[in-house]
Amino acid sequence: MKSDAELQVLDRDIILKTQAGLPLIAEPYQQIAAELDIDVELLMQRIRIMQEDGRIRRIGAVPNHYRLGYTGNGMSVWDVPDEKVHELGEMIGALDYVSHCYHRPRFLPDWPYNLFAMVHGRSREEVIEKAQKIADLLGEHCRSRDVLFSSRILKKTGIRIGG
């Protein structure tokens, strides 16, 4: 049985080993456990605990949309009633061409938008068509909108801790 201090060190080591991504092999957790010289059961237990207490929010794949041919990606922004933003956000976030959707504060008078949804398409025209579908779904709740296209590709990474 490891002490609390040893578990804290182990948890940090697990984060350091996984923060840049899991190994692209059939059994990535077994490899990580072997590198940390622990049983895979302990590794999985520590990951579950860190997820439950919020130190790890999620584990998931991060596709490179550009390499998959989706080069017209745009952030659609929406001005919807604040009392409906969560309900409408869940509806829009469930669409297969929206990778993420979230509520953000308005900055009036210059920025009226409070709902953001990243729309993916193979061209800007396709993204605009999909944004129109979103507008149709929002109906009377859509007071204004826009689509912001990237001018360059930025490296997408989450926060990293140093080793």
C-alpha positions in Angstrom: 0.0 0.0 0.0 1.4 3.4 -1.0 1.3 6.4 1.3 -0.6 9.6 0.4 2.7 11.3 -0.5 3.7 8.4 -2.7 0.2 8.4 -4.4 0.6 12.2 -5.1 3.9 11.6 -6.8 2.4 8.7 -8.7 -0.5 10.8 -9.8 1.9 13.5 -11.1 3.9 10.8 -12.9 0.8 9.5 -14.6 -0.2 13.0 -15.7 3.3 13.6 -17.1 3.2 10.3 -19.0 -0.2 10.9 -20.5 -0.6 14.7 -21.0 0.8 14.7 -24.5 -1.4 11.7 -25.5 -1.6 8.0 -25.1 0.7 5.7 -27.0 -0.9 4.7 -30.3 -0.8 1.0 -29.6 -3.4 -1.7 -28.9 -2.8 -1.6 -25.1 -1.6 1.9 -24.2 -2.4 1.6 -20.5 -0.3 -1.5 -20.1 2.7 0.3 -21.6 2.3 3.3 -19.3 2.0 1.0 -16.3 5.1 -0.8 -17.3 7.0 2.5 -17.8 5.9 3.6 -14.3 6.7 0.1 -12.8 3.1 -0.3 -11.5 0.2 -2.7 -12.1 -2.2 -1.6 -14.8 -5.0 -2.0 -12.2 -3.4 0.6 -10.0 -2.9 2.9 -13.0 -6.6 2.6 -14.0 -7.7 3.2 -10.3 -5.6 6.4 -10.0 -6.9 7.7 -13.4 -10.5 7.0 -12.2 -9.8 8.8 -8.9 -8.3 11.8 -10.7 -11.4 11.9 -13.0 -13.8 11.8 -10.1 -12.0 14.6 -8.2 -11.6 16.7 -11.2 -7.9 16.6 -11.7 -8.6 14.9 -15.1 -11.6 16.2 -16.9 -11.7 13.8 -19.8 -9.8 11.3 -21.9 -10.6 11.5 -25.6 -9.3 11.6 -29.1 -8.4 15.0 -30.7 -8.7 14.6 -34.4 -6.8 16.8 -36.8 -9.7 18.0 -38.9 -7.4 19.5 -41.6 -5.7 16.2 -42.2 -9.1 14.5 -42.4 -10.1 17.0 -45.2 -12.2 19.3 -43.2 -10.5 22.6 -44.1 -13.4 25.0 -44.0 -13.8 25.0 -40.2 -15.5 28.0 -38.6 -16.5 29.1 -35.2 -20.2 30.0 -35.4 -21.3 32.6 -32.9 -24.9 33.2 -31.9 -26.9 35.7 -29.9 -29.6 33.7 -28.2 -31.7 34.5 -25.1 -29.7 33.9 -22.0 -32.5 31.8 -20.4 -32.4 29.4 -23.4 -28.6 29.2 -23.9 -28.0 25.9 -22.2 -31.0 24.2 -23.8 -30.1 25.5 -27.2 -26.4 24.7 -26.7 -27.2 21.1 -25.9 -29.3 20.8 -29.1 -26.5 22.4 -31.3 -23.7 20.5 -29.6 -25.4 17.2 -30.5 -25.1 17.9 -34.2 -22.6 15.6 -36.0 -20.8 18.5 -37.7 -20.3 20.5 -34.4 -17.3 19.4 -32.4 -17.9 21.6 -29.4 -20.4 24.1 -28.3 -20.3 26.4 -25.3 -21.7 29.4 -23.5 -19.5 32.5 -23.4 -20.2 36.0 -21.9 -21.3 38.8 -24.1 -19.3 42.0 -24.3 -21.9 44.6 -25.2 -22.2 46.7 -27.2 -19.5 45.3 -29.5 -20.0 41.6 -29.0 -23.6 40.3 -28.5 -22.8 36.6 -29.0 -23.3 34.2 -26.1 -23.3 30.8 -27.8 -20.3 29.4 -29.7 -20.3 26.3 -31.9 -17.3 25.0 -33.9 -18.6 23.8 -37.3 -16.6 21.5 -39.5 -16.8 21.2 -43.3 -14.7 20.5 -46.3 -15.1 24.1 -47.5 -16.2 27.5 -46.2 -19.4 27.2 -48.3 -20.2 23.9 -46.6 -19.7 25.5 -43.2 -21.9 28.4 -44.1 -24.6 25.9 -45.2 -24.3 24.1 -41.9 -24.5 27.4 -40.0 -27.8 28.1 -41.9 -29.1 24.7 -40.7 -28.2 25.8 -37.1 -30.0 29.1 -37.6 -33.1 27.2 -38.9 -33.0 25.0 -35.8 -32.7 28.0 -33.5 -35.5 29.7 -35.3 -36.9 32.8 -33.4 -34.2 32.3 -30.7 -31.5 33.4 -33.1 -31.2 37.2 -32.8 -27.9 37.5 -34.7 -25.1 35.4 -35.8 -21.7 35.2 -37.6 -19.1 32.6 -38.7 -15.5 33.3 -37.9 -13.0 31.4 -40.1 -9.4 30.8 -39.0 -6.7 32.7 -40.8 -4.0 30.2 -39.7 -3.7 26.8 -38.0 -2.7 27.0 -34.3 -1.4 24.0 -32.4 -4.1 22.8 -30.1 -2.9 21.6 -26.7 -4.2 21.7 -23.3 -2.3 22.9 -20.2 0.9 21.0 -19.6 2.8 20.6 -16.3 6.6 20.4 -16.3 8.5 17.3 -15.4 
